Structure formats: C-alpha cells, structure tokens
Amino acid sequence: MPQTLDQKQCTPCRGGVPPLDEAAARSYLADRPDWQLAAEAKRIERTFRFKNFAQALAFVNAVGVIAEAEKHHPDIHFGWGYVTISLQTHKIGGLHENDFILAAKIDALPRA
C-alpha cells in the first residue's frame, strides 16, 4: 500500500530540480481540496479560521513544530481568528512534492 502524503517525510531540496508543472500540482491538490494554487501555480495557500487570536497563535506554533521537523518552512500570516499558510520551494522557484507533504501534515493538525 503506498504511503499517503502525511506519512511521507520532506526530502532536502538543493535546487537544480524543475518545479512541478500546473498539471502535476493540480493532481496533488486533488487530495488537498482546501488548498488553492497561487502565483501562476508556483505556490499553494490555505486560510484556516479560528474563534480568537489565541487559537490562531496556538495553530501557528503547531505548524512551526512540524515545519522544523520537516526542515521545510512555510510563509505564515496570522491575526485575530485566521492563519494563512503559503507553501513553495524557494530553491526551485515553485512547487515540489515537499509542499504537498507539509500541507497534508498541516491539515492533520487538530483545531480547537
């Protein structure tokens, strides 16, 4: 049985690898329906909603723990009641499987 994305580990990306094309990115997004392609299919984004600032901050901290463990770091914007996560692989200027692995792990986080 193949591993699901949330069971995989991000692999170090040293550059020199072509980013996923839009069709491949859309294929990965089939399993991540709440995420959106952005920036001409060079990144994915999702906004999470919360009841207050404290819940949003707790979620940001949980995402940070996962990002450090995976050594793959998202751009995070947050404020009262929301967190927006943006993922791309900067070394290749676009999307890599790692972005979808981290998205899957973020989606699996519990939310209050």
TILUMPA-570663 format. One record per atom (N, C-alpha, C, O): residue in three letters; x, y, z; residue number from 1. Coordinates in steps of 0.001 Angstrom, whole numbers, plus 500000, padded with zeros to 6 digits. Example, Ala and Ser with C-alpha at 12.3 -4.5 7.8 and 13.67 -1.06 7.14 Angstrom:
{marlum->ALA x->513190 y->494310 z->507800 bavex->1};
{marlum->ALA x->512300 y->495500 z->507800 bavex->1};
{marlum->ALA x->513200 y->496700 z->507800 bavex->1};
{marlum->ALA x->514236 y->496681 z->508465 bavex->1};
{marlum->SER x->512850 y->497750 z->507080 bavex->2};
{marlum->SER x->513670 y->498940 z->507140 bavex->2};
{marlum->SER x->512900 y->500030 z->507870 bavex->2};
{marlum->SER x->513409 y->501138 z->508039 bavex->2};
END
This chain:
{marlum->MET x->500844 y->498824 z->500000 bavex->1};
{marlum->MET x->500000 y->500000 z->500000 bavex->1};
{marlum->MET x->500895 y->501246 z->500000 bavex->1};
{marlum->MET x->501776 y->501361 z->500851 bavex->1};
{marlum->PRO x->500688 y->502173 z->499071 bavex->2};
{marlum->PRO x->501541 y->503368 z->499017 bavex->2};
{marlum->PRO x->501281 y->504288 z->500212 bavex->2};
{marlum->PRO x->500186 y->504324 z->500773 bavex->2};
{marlum->GLN x->502320 y->505021 z->500574 bavex->3};
{marlum->GLN x->502198 y->505973 z->501683 bavex->3};
{marlum->GLN x->501326 y->507154 z->501275 bavex->3};
{marlum->GLN x->501357 y->507599 z->500128 bavex->3};
{marlum->THR x->500553 y->507652 z->502231 bavex->4};
{marlum->THR x->499829 y->508894 z->501997 bavex->4};
{marlum->THR x->500807 y->510042 z->502232 bavex->4};
{marlum->THR x->501849 y->509857 z->502862 bavex->4};
{marlum->LEU x->500473 y->511208 z->501732 bavex->5};
{marlum->LEU x->501387 y->512345 z->501853 bavex->5};
{marlum->LEU x->501733 y->512660 z->503304 bavex->5};
{marlum->LEU x->502879 y->512995 z->503605 bavex->5};
{marlum->ASP x->500760 y->512558 z->504207 bavex->6};
{marlum->ASP x->501054 y->512893 z->505605 bavex->6};
{marlum->ASP x->501940 y->511854 z->506290 bavex->6};
{marlum->ASP x->502404 y->512080 z->507407 bavex->6};
{marlum->GLN x->502179 y->510714 z->505630 bavex->7};
{marlum->GLN x->503083 y->509697 z->506174 bavex->7};
{marlum->GLN x->504507 y->509852 z->505642 bavex->7};
{marlum->GLN x->505442 y->509256 z->506177 bavex->7};
{marlum->LYS x->504667 y->510646 z->504597 bavex->8};
{marlum->LYS x->505991 y->510850 z->503991 bavex->8};
{marlum->LYS x->506768 y->511907 z->504764 bavex->8};
{marlum->LYS x->506210 y->512640 z->505581 bavex->8};
{marlum->GLN x->508060 y->511968 z->504490 bavex->9};
{marlum->GLN x->508930 y->512993 z->505056 bavex->9};
{marlum->GLN x->509411 y->513883 z->503916 bavex->9};
{marlum->GLN x->509640 y->513411 z->502802 bavex->9};
{marlum->CYS x->509560 y->515159 z->504198 bavex->10};
{marlum->CYS x->510122 y->516066 z->503206 bavex->10};
{marlum->CYS x->511583 y->515688 z->502973 bavex->10};
{marlum->CYS x->512299 y->515322 z->503905 bavex->10};
{marlum->THR x->512004 y->515781 z->501731 bavex->11};
{marlum->THR x->513386 y->515483 z->501376 bavex->11};
{marlum->THR x->514108 y->516790 z->501098 bavex->11};
{marlum->THR x->513511 y->517715 z->500546 bavex->11};
{marlum->PRO x->515376 y->516889 z->501466 bavex->12};
{marlum->PRO x->516098 y->518142 z->501216 bavex->12};
{marlum->PRO x->516121 y->518471 z->499722 bavex->12};
{marlum->PRO x->516396 y->517607 z->498890 bavex->12};
{marlum->CYS x->515835 y->519706 z->499403 bavex->13};
{marlum->CYS x->515866 y->520159 z->498018 bavex->13};
{marlum->CYS x->517037 y->521120 z->497864 bavex->13};
{marlum->CYS x->517064 y->522178 z->498491 bavex->13};
{marlum->ARG x->517974 y->520761 z->497052 bavex->14};
{marlum->ARG x->519184 y->521551 z->496885 bavex->14};
{marlum->ARG x->519150 y->522396 z->495611 bavex->14};
{marlum->ARG x->520149 y->523022 z->495258 bavex->14};
{marlum->GLY x->518042 y->522417 z->494940 bavex->15};
{marlum->GLY x->517951 y->523161 z->493693 bavex->15};
{marlum->GLY x->518295 y->522269 z->492519 bavex->15};
{marlum->GLY x->518641 y->521101 z->492691 bavex->15};
{marlum->GLY x->518197 y->522825 z->491327 bavex->16};
{marlum->GLY x->518508 y->522060 z->490129 bavex->16};
{marlum->GLY x->517420 y->521085 z->489729 bavex->16};
{marlum->GLY x->517579 y->520353 z->488752 bavex->16};
{marlum->VAL x->516323 y->521059 z->490460 bavex->17};
{marlum->VAL x->515192 y->520182 z->490168 bavex->17};
{marlum->VAL x->514090 y->521074 z->489590 bavex->17};
{marlum->VAL x->513809 y->522132 z->490152 bavex->17};
{marlum->PRO x->513472 y->520680 z->488501 bavex->18};
{marlum->PRO x->512402 y->521533 z->487977 bavex->18};
{marlum->PRO x->511188 y->521510 z->488897 bavex->18};
{marlum->PRO x->510864 y->520471 z->489472 bavex->18};
{marlum->PRO x->510519 y->522647 z->489039 bavex->19};
{marlum->PRO x->509295 y->522652 z->489844 bavex->19};
{marlum->PRO x->508199 y->521859 z->489136 bavex->19};
{marlum->PRO x->508261 y->521621 z->487929 bavex->19};
{marlum->LEU x->507208 y->521461 z->489905 bavex->20};
{marlum->LEU x->506053 y->520768 z->489326 bavex->20};
{marlum->LEU x->505352 y->521692 z->488334 bavex->20};
{marlum->LEU x->505242 y->522895 z->488567 bavex->20};
{marlum->ASP x->504888 y->521128 z->487247 bavex->21};
{marlum->ASP x->504086 y->521936 z->486331 bavex->21};
{marlum->ASP x->502661 y->522019 z->486890 bavex->21};
{marlum->ASP x->502328 y->521336 z->487858 bavex->21};
{marlum->GLU x->501833 y->522855 z->486278 bavex->22};
{marlum->GLU x->500492 y->523080 z->486801 bavex->22};
{marlum->GLU x->499658 y->521807 z->486845 bavex->22};
{marlum->GLU x->498903 y->521601 z->487795 bavex->22};
{marlum->ALA x->499780 y->520955 z->485846 bavex->23};
{marlum->ALA x->499001 y->519707 z->485828 bavex->23};
{marlum->ALA x->499393 y->518800 z->486987 bavex->23};
{marlum->ALA x->498526 y->518210 z->487631 bavex->23};
{marlum->ALA x->500677 y->518684 z->487255 bavex->24};
{marlum->ALA x->501133 y->517855 z->488376 bavex->24};
{marlum->ALA x->500678 y->518453 z->489700 bavex->24};
{marlum->ALA x->500260 y->517727 z->490602 bavex->24};
{marlum->ALA x->500759 y->519780 z->489817 bavex->25};
{marlum->ALA x->500313 y->520437 z->491046 bavex->25};
{marlum->ALA x->498824 y->520195 z->491276 bavex->25};
{marlum->ALA x->498400 y->519923 z->492399 bavex->25};
{marlum->ARG x->498042 y->520294 z->490220 bavex->26};
{marlum->ARG x->496594 y->520051 z->490351 bavex->26};
{marlum->ARG x->496316 y->518597 z->490744 bavex->26};
{marlum->ARG x->495354 y->518317 z->491459 bavex->26};
{marlum->SER x->497141 y->517695 z->490284 bavex->27};
{marlum->SER x->496996 y->516290 z->490656 bavex->27};
{marlum->SER x->497207 y->516112 z->492164 bavex->27};
{marlum->SER x->496439 y->515412 z->492824 bavex->27};
{marlum->TYR x->498240 y->516743 z->492697 bavex->28};
{marlum->TYR x->498473 y->516694 z->494146 bavex->28};
{marlum->TYR x->497329 y->517375 z->494900 bavex->28};
{marlum->TYR x->496937 y->516916 z->495973 bavex->28};
{marlum->LEU x->496801 y->518451 z->494355 bavex->29};
{marlum->LEU x->495724 y->519183 z->495029 bavex->29};
{marlum->LEU x->494432 y->518387 z->495122 bavex->29};
{marlum->LEU x->493561 y->518717 z->495927 bavex->29};
{marlum->ALA x->494296 y->517356 z->494320 bavex->30};
{marlum->ALA x->493092 y->516528 z->494386 bavex->30};
{marlum->ALA x->492899 y->515976 z->495800 bavex->30};
{marlum->ALA x->491765 y->515780 z->496236 bavex->30};
{marlum->ASP x->493992 y->515725 z->496515 bavex->31};
{marlum->ASP x->493928 y->515232 z->497894 bavex->31};
{marlum->ASP x->493929 y->516357 z->498924 bavex->31};
{marlum->ASP x->493820 y->516086 z->500120 bavex->31};
{marlum->ARG x->494047 y->517600 z->498494 bavex->32};
{marlum->ARG x->494105 y->518749 z->499394 bavex->32};
{marlum->ARG x->493094 y->519790 z->498910 bavex->32};
{marlum->ARG x->493491 y->520891 z->498527 bavex->32};
{marlum->PRO x->491808 y->519472 z->498919 bavex->33};
{marlum->PRO x->490817 y->520352 z->498283 bavex->33};
{marlum->PRO x->490683 y->521740 z->498904 bavex->33};
{marlum->PRO x->490161 y->522648 z->498256 bavex->33};
{marlum->ASP x->491135 y->521925 z->500130 bavex->34};
{marlum->ASP x->491010 y->523240 z->500767 bavex->34};
{marlum->ASP x->492172 y->524172 z->500430 bavex->34};
{marlum->ASP x->492157 y->525345 z->500803 bavex->34};
{marlum->TRP x->493169 y->523656 z->499732 bavex->35};
{marlum->TRP x->494320 y->524460 z->499318 bavex->35};
{marlum->TRP x->494069 y->524982 z->497909 bavex->35};
{marlum->TRP x->493362 y->524356 z->497118 bavex->35};
{marlum->GLN x->494653 y->526130 z->497609 bavex->36};
{marlum->GLN x->494489 y->526767 z->496306 bavex->36};
{marlum->GLN x->495845 y->526976 z->495646 bavex->36};
{marlum->GLN x->496835 y->527265 z->496318 bavex->36};
{marlum->LEU x->495880 y->526829 z->494346 bavex->37};
{marlum->LEU x->497082 y->527217 z->493597 bavex->37};
{marlum->LEU x->497137 y->528740 z->493542 bavex->37};
{marlum->LEU x->496108 y->529404 z->493418 bavex->37};
{marlum->ALA x->498337 y->529282 z->493636 bavex->38};
{marlum->ALA x->498522 y->530729 z->493576 bavex->38};
{marlum->ALA x->499793 y->531035 z->492795 bavex->38};
{marlum->ALA x->500603 y->530147 z->492532 bavex->38};
{marlum->ALA x->499955 y->532293 z->492433 bavex->39};
{marlum->ALA x->501166 y->532779 z->491765 bavex->39};
{marlum->ALA x->501514 y->531939 z->490536 bavex->39};
{marlum->ALA x->502637 y->531456 z->490396 bavex->39};
{marlum->GLU x->500532 y->531777 z->489652 bavex->40};
{marlum->GLU x->500737 y->531017 z->488420 bavex->40};
{marlum->GLU x->501251 y->529603 z->488694 bavex->40};
{marlum->GLU x->502169 y->529119 z->488031 bavex->40};
{marlum->ALA x->500633 y->528950 z->489691 bavex->41};
{marlum->ALA x->500942 y->527564 z->490083 bavex->41};
{marlum->ALA x->502351 y->527404 z->490638 bavex->41};
{marlum->ALA x->502955 y->526338 z->490523 bavex->41};
{marlum->LYS x->502875 y->528478 z->491246 bavex->42};
{marlum->LYS x->504201 y->528398 z->491871 bavex->42};
{marlum->LYS x->504120 y->528212 z->493385 bavex->42};
{marlum->LYS x->505139 y->527964 z->494030 bavex->42};
{marlum->ARG x->502919 y->528328 z->493958 bavex->43};
{marlum->ARG x->502743 y->528075 z->495384 bavex->43};
{marlum->ARG x->501306 y->527652 z->495648 bavex->43};
{marlum->ARG x->500420 y->527812 z->494807 bavex->43};
{marlum->ILE x->501100 y->527098 z->496863 bavex->44};
{marlum->ILE x->499753 y->526763 z->497319 bavex->44};
{marlum->ILE x->499485 y->527515 z->498607 bavex->44};
{marlum->ILE x->500401 y->527810 z->499375 bavex->44};
{marlum->GLU x->498208 y->527823 z->498832 bavex->45};
{marlum->GLU x->497817 y->528587 z->500018 bavex->45};
{marlum->GLU x->496512 y->528049 z->500590 bavex->45};
{marlum->GLU x->495676 y->527473 z->499893 bavex->45};
{marlum->ARG x->496383 y->528266 z->501886 bavex->46};
{marlum->ARG x->495127 y->527928 z->502563 bavex->46};
{marlum->ARG x->494965 y->528856 z->503752 bavex->46};
{marlum->ARG x->495937 y->529167 z->504440 bavex->46};
{marlum->THR x->493737 y->529300 z->503995 bavex->47};
{marlum->THR x->493420 y->530090 z->505175 bavex->47};
{marlum->THR x->492587 y->529243 z->506120 bavex->47};
{marlum->THR x->491588 y->528642 z->505727 bavex->47};
{marlum->PHE x->493013 y->529209 z->507365 bavex->48};
{marlum->PHE x->492318 y->528499 z->508441 bavex->48};
{marlum->PHE x->491633 y->529544 z->509310 bavex->48};
{marlum->PHE x->492193 y->530616 z->509537 bavex->48};
{marlum->ARG x->490438 y->529255 z->509797 bavex->49};
{marlum->ARG x->489669 y->530183 z->510646 bavex->49};
{marlum->ARG x->489609 y->529663 z->512079 bavex->49};
{marlum->ARG x->489512 y->528460 z->512318 bavex->49};
{marlum->PHE x->489668 y->530596 z->513019 bavex->50};
{marlum->PHE x->489649 y->530274 z->514449 bavex->50};
{marlum->PHE x->488737 y->531238 z->515179 bavex->50};
{marlum->PHE x->488359 y->532279 z->514641 bavex->50};
{marlum->LYS x->488382 y->530885 z->516417 bavex->51};
{marlum->LYS x->487474 y->531703 z->517203 bavex->51};
{marlum->LYS x->488128 y->532954 z->517774 bavex->51};
{marlum->LYS x->487445 y->533921 z->518113 bavex->51};
{marlum->ASN x->489479 y->532930 z->517882 bavex->52};
{marlum->ASN x->490139 y->534076 z->518501 bavex->52};
{marlum->ASN x->491635 y->534080 z->518160 bavex->52};
{marlum->ASN x->492131 y->533207 z->517448 bavex->52};
{marlum->PHE x->492322 y->535073 z->518680 bavex->53};
{marlum->PHE x->493755 y->535209 z->518418 bavex->53};
{marlum->PHE x->494550 y->534078 z->519062 bavex->53};
{marlum->PHE x->495479 y->533551 z->518450 bavex->53};
{marlum->ALA x->494199 y->533703 z->520276 bavex->54};
{marlum->ALA x->494949 y->532659 z->520994 bavex->54};
{marlum->ALA x->494923 y->531332 z->520237 bavex->54};
{marlum->ALA x->495947 y->530654 z->520151 bavex->54};
{marlum->GLN x->493775 y->530956 z->519692 bavex->55};
{marlum->GLN x->493688 y->529707 z->518924 bavex->55};
{marlum->GLN x->494515 y->529796 z->517644 bavex->55};
{marlum->GLN x->495174 y->528831 z->517256 bavex->55};
{marlum->ALA x->494477 y->530952 z->516995 bavex->56};
{marlum->ALA x->495286 y->531136 z->515784 bavex->56};
{marlum->ALA x->496767 y->531034 z->516113 bavex->56};
{marlum->ALA x->497519 y->530392 z->515379 bavex->56};
{marlum->LEU x->497190 y->531646 z->517183 bavex->57};
{marlum->LEU x->498596 y->531599 z->517593 bavex->57};
{marlum->LEU x->499013 y->530181 z->517956 bavex->57};
{marlum->LEU x->500110 y->529755 z->517595 bavex->57};
{marlum->ALA x->498173 y->529448 z->518652 bavex->58};
{marlum->ALA x->498488 y->528062 z->519007 bavex->58};
{marlum->ALA x->498664 y->527223 z->517737 bavex->58};
{marlum->ALA x->499548 y->526368 z->517674 bavex->58};
{marlum->PHE x->497832 y->527464 z->516737 bavex->59};
{marlum->PHE x->497941 y->526739 z->515475 bavex->59};
{marlum->PHE x->499255 y->527096 z->514764 bavex->59};
{marlum->PHE x->499942 y->526218 z->514241 bavex->59};
{marlum->VAL x->499590 y->528371 z->514751 bavex->60};
{marlum->VAL x->500864 y->528802 z->514150 bavex->60};
{marlum->VAL x->502030 y->528090 z->514829 bavex->60};
{marlum->VAL x->502940 y->527614 z->514151 bavex->60};
{marlum->ASN x->502013 y->528013 z->516133 bavex->61};
{marlum->ASN x->503091 y->527331 z->516861 bavex->61};
{marlum->ASN x->503148 y->525844 z->516513 bavex->61};
{marlum->ASN x->504236 y->525283 z->516384 bavex->61};
{marlum->ALA x->502000 y->525208 z->516362 bavex->62};
{marlum->ALA x->501971 y->523786 z->515978 bavex->62};
{marlum->ALA x->502517 y->523600 z->514562 bavex->62};
{marlum->ALA x->503242 y->522640 z->514299 bavex->62};
{marlum->VAL x->502177 y->524504 z->513658 bavex->63};
{marlum->VAL x->502716 y->524449 z->512297 bavex->63};
{marlum->VAL x->504231 y->524625 z->512344 bavex->63};
{marlum->VAL x->504956 y->523947 z->511616 bavex->63};
{marlum->GLY x->504711 y->525524 z->513191 bavex->64};
{marlum->GLY x->506145 y->525742 z->513326 bavex->64};
{marlum->GLY x->506892 y->524497 z->513771 bavex->64};
{marlum->GLY x->507995 y->524233 z->513291 bavex->64};
{marlum->VAL x->506314 y->523736 z->514674 bavex->65};
{marlum->VAL x->506941 y->522498 z->515145 bavex->65};
{marlum->VAL x->507073 y->521509 z->513983 bavex->65};
{marlum->VAL x->508125 y->520896 z->513798 bavex->65};
{marlum->ILE x->506009 y->521360 z->513209 bavex->66};
{marlum->ILE x->506053 y->520450 z->512060 bavex->66};
{marlum->ILE x->507060 y->520946 z->511025 bavex->66};
{marlum->ILE x->507842 y->520158 z->510492 bavex->66};
{marlum->ALA x->507045 y->522233 z->510742 bavex->67};
{marlum->ALA x->507959 y->522803 z->509744 bavex->67};
{marlum->ALA x->509414 y->522567 z->510138 bavex->67};
{marlum->ALA x->510237 y->522226 z->509289 bavex->67};
{marlum->GLU x->509732 y->522741 z->511392 bavex->68};
{marlum->GLU x->511106 y->522490 z->511862 bavex->68};
{marlum->GLU x->511461 y->521018 z->511725 bavex->68};
{marlum->GLU x->512561 y->520685 z->511286 bavex->68};
{marlum->ALA x->510546 y->520140 z->512095 bavex->69};
{marlum->ALA x->510814 y->518699 z->511992 bavex->69};
{marlum->ALA x->511032 y->518285 z->510540 bavex->69};
{marlum->ALA x->511869 y->517427 z->510261 bavex->69};
{marlum->GLU x->510291 y->518885 z->509621 bavex->70};
{marlum->GLU x->510394 y->518545 z->508201 bavex->70};
{marlum->GLU x->511495 y->519341 z->507494 bavex->70};
{marlum->GLU x->511863 y->519030 z->506361 bavex->70};
{marlum->LYS x->512014 y->520360 z->508164 bavex->71};
{marlum->LYS x->513011 y->521257 z->507559 bavex->71};
{marlum->LYS x->512482 y->521864 z->506254 bavex->71};
{marlum->LYS x->513197 y->521992 z->505260 bavex->71};
{marlum->HIS x->511218 y->522226 z->506305 bavex->72};
{marlum->HIS x->510549 y->522864 z->505165 bavex->72};
{marlum->HIS x->509624 y->523921 z->505763 bavex->72};
{marlum->HIS x->508693 y->523585 z->506496 bavex->72};
{marlum->HIS x->509868 y->525173 z->505461 bavex->73};
{marlum->HIS x->509250 y->526265 z->506209 bavex->73};
{marlum->HIS x->508284 y->527090 z->505357 bavex->73};
{marlum->HIS x->508667 y->527632 z->504320 bavex->73};
{marlum->PRO x->507036 y->527177 z->505803 bavex->74};
{marlum->PRO x->506032 y->527958 z->505065 bavex->74};
{marlum->PRO x->506121 y->529444 z->505402 bavex->74};
{marlum->PRO x->506750 y->529843 z->506382 bavex->74};
{marlum->ASP x->505480 y->530241 z->504570 bavex->75};
{marlum->ASP x->505208 y->531630 z->504935 bavex->75};
{marlum->ASP x->503880 y->531594 z->505683 bavex->75};
{marlum->ASP x->502919 y->530968 z->505236 bavex->75};
{marlum->ILE x->503839 y->532267 z->506818 bavex->76};
{marlum->ILE x->502647 y->532239 z->507665 bavex->76};
{marlum->ILE x->502225 y->533674 z->507959 bavex->76};
{marlum->ILE x->503034 y->534496 z->508391 bavex->76};
{marlum->HIS x->500952 y->533962 z->507721 bavex->77};
{marlum->HIS x->500360 y->535252 z->508072 bavex->77};
{marlum->HIS x->499190 y->534948 z->508998 bavex->77};
{marlum->HIS x->498361 y->534087 z->508703 bavex->77};
{marlum->PHE x->499129 y->535664 z->510124 bavex->78};
{marlum->PHE x->498008 y->535386 z->511017 bavex->78};
{marlum->PHE x->497618 y->536622 z->511791 bavex->78};
{marlum->PHE x->498376 y->537587 z->511894 bavex->78};
{marlum->GLY x->496431 y->536567 z->512327 bavex->79};
{marlum->GLY x->495892 y->537636 z->513157 bavex->79};
{marlum->GLY x->494694 y->537087 z->513909 bavex->79};
{marlum->GLY x->494562 y->535877 z->514092 bavex->79};
{marlum->TRP x->493845 y->537965 z->514332 bavex->80};
{marlum->TRP x->492696 y->537563 z->515128 bavex->80};
{marlum->TRP x->491793 y->536663 z->514286 bavex->80};
{marlum->TRP x->491143 y->537116 z->513344 bavex->80};
{marlum->GLY x->491766 y->535385 z->514646 bavex->81};
{marlum->GLY x->490832 y->534444 z->514053 bavex->81};
{marlum->GLY x->491220 y->533828 z->512724 bavex->81};
{marlum->GLY x->490408 y->533127 z->512121 bavex->81};
{marlum->TYR x->492432 y->534063 z->512246 bavex->82};
{marlum->TYR x->492805 y->533450 z->510972 bavex->82};
{marlum->TYR x->494303 y->533156 z->510912 bavex->82};
{marlum->TYR x->495115 y->533796 z->511580 bavex->82};
{marlum->VAL x->494635 y->532166 z->510090 bavex->83};
{marlum->VAL x->496023 y->531839 z->509753 bavex->83};
{marlum->VAL x->496034 y->531503 z->508268 bavex->83};
{marlum->VAL x->495278 y->530643 z->507817 bavex->83};
{marlum->THR x->496884 y->532176 z->507515 bavex->84};
{marlum->THR x->497070 y->531850 z->506101 bavex->84};
{marlum->THR x->498463 y->531262 z->505932 bavex->84};
{marlum->THR x->499468 y->531870 z->506302 bavex->84};
{marlum->ILE x->498494 y->530066 z->505365 bavex->85};
{marlum->ILE x->499751 y->529353 z->505121 bavex->85};
{marlum->ILE x->500015 y->529381 z->503617 bavex->85};
{marlum->ILE x->499126 y->529095 z->502815 bavex->85};
{marlum->SER x->501233 y->529723 z->503250 bavex->86};
{marlum->SER x->501662 y->529731 z->501856 bavex->86};
{marlum->SER x->502887 y->528835 z->501741 bavex->86};
{marlum->SER x->503856 y->528993 z->502484 bavex->86};
{marlum->LEU x->502835 y->527895 z->500803 bavex->87};
{marlum->LEU x->503916 y->526927 z->500626 bavex->87};
{marlum->LEU x->504470 y->526976 z->499208 bavex->87};
{marlum->LEU x->503725 y->527013 z->498229 bavex->87};
{marlum->GLN x->505791 y->526977 z->499127 bavex->88};
{marlum->GLN x->506506 y->526804 z->497872 bavex->88};
{marlum->GLN x->507932 y->526413 z->498214 bavex->88};
{marlum->GLN x->508384 y->526606 z->499343 bavex->88};
{marlum->THR x->508622 y->525876 z->497258 bavex->89};
{marlum->THR x->510017 y->525516 z->497470 bavex->89};
{marlum->THR x->510863 y->526605 z->496816 bavex->89};
{marlum->THR x->511031 y->526638 z->495597 bavex->89};
{marlum->HIS x->511388 y->527487 z->497650 bavex->90};
{marlum->HIS x->512109 y->528663 z->497164 bavex->90};
{marlum->HIS x->513313 y->528291 z->496296 bavex->90};
{marlum->HIS x->513600 y->528975 z->495313 bavex->90};
{marlum->LYS x->514011 y->527225 z->496646 bavex->91};
{marlum->LYS x->515223 y->526833 z->495897 bavex->91};
{marlum->LYS x->514951 y->526551 z->494432 bavex->91};
{marlum->LYS x->515833 y->526716 z->493589 bavex->91};
{marlum->ILE x->513718 y->526123 z->494122 bavex->92};
{marlum->ILE x->513403 y->525807 z->492729 bavex->92};
{marlum->ILE x->512391 y->526788 z->492135 bavex->92};
{marlum->ILE x->511998 y->526652 z->490976 bavex->92};
{marlum->GLY x->511976 y->527766 z->492919 bavex->93};
{marlum->GLY x->511067 y->528786 z->492412 bavex->93};
{marlum->GLY x->509691 y->528272 z->492052 bavex->93};
{marlum->GLY x->509056 y->528772 z->491124 bavex->93};
{marlum->GLY x->509230 y->527273 z->492787 bavex->94};
{marlum->GLY x->507904 y->526720 z->492508 bavex->94};
{marlum->GLY x->507551 y->525610 z->493463 bavex->94};
{marlum->GLY x->508045 y->525560 z->494590 bavex->94};
{marlum->LEU x->506701 y->524727 z->493010 bavex->95};
{marlum->LEU x->506194 y->523661 z->493867 bavex->95};
{marlum->LEU x->506970 y->522360 z->493700 bavex->95};
{marlum->LEU x->507458 y->522030 z->492620 bavex->95};
{marlum->HIS x->507063 y->521639 z->494809 bavex->96};
{marlum->HIS x->507736 y->520342 z->494896 bavex->96};
{marlum->HIS x->506815 y->519451 z->495724 bavex->96};
{marlum->HIS x->505936 y->519954 z->496423 bavex->96};
{marlum->GLU x->507002 y->518163 z->495655 bavex->97};
{marlum->GLU x->506194 y->517259 z->496471 bavex->97};
{marlum->GLU x->506253 y->517652 z->497954 bavex->97};
{marlum->GLU x->505268 y->517484 z->498674 bavex->97};
{marlum->ASN x->507385 y->518169 z->498412 bavex->98};
{marlum->ASN x->507522 y->518585 z->499809 bavex->98};
{marlum->ASN x->506419 y->519550 z->500241 bavex->98};
{marlum->ASN x->505946 y->519484 z->501375 bavex->98};
{marlum->ASP x->506012 y->520437 z->499350 bavex->99};
{marlum->ASP x->504973 y->521406 z->499703 bavex->99};
{marlum->ASP x->503652 y->520707 z->500004 bavex->99};
{marlum->ASP x->502918 y->521117 z->500904 bavex->99};
{marlum->PHE x->503358 y->519669 z->499263 bavex->100};
{marlum->PHE x->502109 y->518929 z->499472 bavex->100};
{marlum->PHE x->502204 y->517999 z->500684 bavex->100};
{marlum->PHE x->501205 y->517743 z->501356 bavex->100};
{marlum->ILE x->503403 y->517499 z->500959 bavex->101};
{marlum->ILE x->503615 y->516711 z->502184 bavex->101};
{marlum->ILE x->503358 y->517597 z->503404 bavex->101};
{marlum->ILE x->502637 y->517201 z->504320 bavex->101};
{marlum->LEU x->503943 y->518790 z->503417 bavex->102};
{marlum->LEU x->503739 y->519683 z->504554 bavex->102};
{marlum->LEU x->502282 y->520127 z->504645 bavex->102};
{marlum->LEU x->501740 y->520240 z->505744 bavex->102};
{marlum->ALA x->501647 y->520378 z->503516 bavex->103};
{marlum->ALA x->500214 y->520735 z->503539 bavex->103};
{marlum->ALA x->499385 y->519626 z->504172 bavex->103};
{marlum->ALA x->498480 y->519904 z->504960 bavex->103};
{marlum->ALA x->499679 y->518384 z->503840 bavex->104};
{marlum->ALA x->498957 y->517245 z->504413 bavex->104};
{marlum->ALA x->499168 y->517164 z->505921 bavex->104};
{marlum->ALA x->498228 y->516892 z->506668 bavex->104};
{marlum->LYS x->500381 y->517397 z->506361 bavex->105};
{marlum->LYS x->500669 y->517343 z->507802 bavex->105};
{marlum->LYS x->499984 y->518494 z->508534 bavex->105};
{marlum->LYS x->499514 y->518326 z->509659 bavex->105};
{marlum->ILE x->499927 y->519658 z->507898 bavex->106};
{marlum->ILE x->499221 y->520806 z->508497 bavex->106};
{marlum->ILE x->497731 y->520497 z->508572 bavex->106};
{marlum->ILE x->497090 y->520769 z->509587 bavex->106};
{marlum->ASP x->497178 y->519928 z->507502 bavex->107};
{marlum->ASP x->495747 y->519584 z->507501 bavex->107};
{marlum->ASP x->495401 y->518598 z->508618 bavex->107};
{marlum->ASP x->494276 y->518598 z->509118 bavex->107};
{marlum->ALA x->496354 y->517766 z->509006 bavex->108};
{marlum->ALA x->496097 y->516752 z->510039 bavex->108};
{marlum->ALA x->496158 y->517314 z->511457 bavex->108};
{marlum->ALA x->495791 y->516625 z->512409 bavex->108};
{marlum->LEU x->496616 y->518552 z->511609 bavex->109};
{marlum->LEU x->496681 y->519148 z->512948 bavex->109};
{marlum->LEU x->495289 y->519332 z->513535 bavex->109};
{marlum->LEU x->494354 y->519694 z->512822 bavex->109};
{marlum->PRO x->495152 y->519085 z->514824 bavex->110};
{marlum->PRO x->493849 y->519356 z->515452 bavex->110};
{marlum->PRO x->493611 y->520865 z->515547 bavex->110};
{marlum->PRO x->494544 y->521644 z->515745 bavex->110};
{marlum->ARG x->492368 y->521252 z->515404 bavex->111};
{marlum->ARG x->491988 y->522664 z->515543 bavex->111};
{marlum->ARG x->490903 y->522768 z->516595 bavex->111};
{marlum->ARG x->489954 y->521984 z->516613 bavex->111};
{marlum->ALA x->491058 y->523744 z->517464 bavex->112};
{marlum->ALA x->490080 y->523920 z->518553 bavex->112};
{marlum->ALA x->488727 y->524345 z->518005 bavex->112};
{marlum->ALA x->487783 y->524539 z->518771 bavex->112};
END
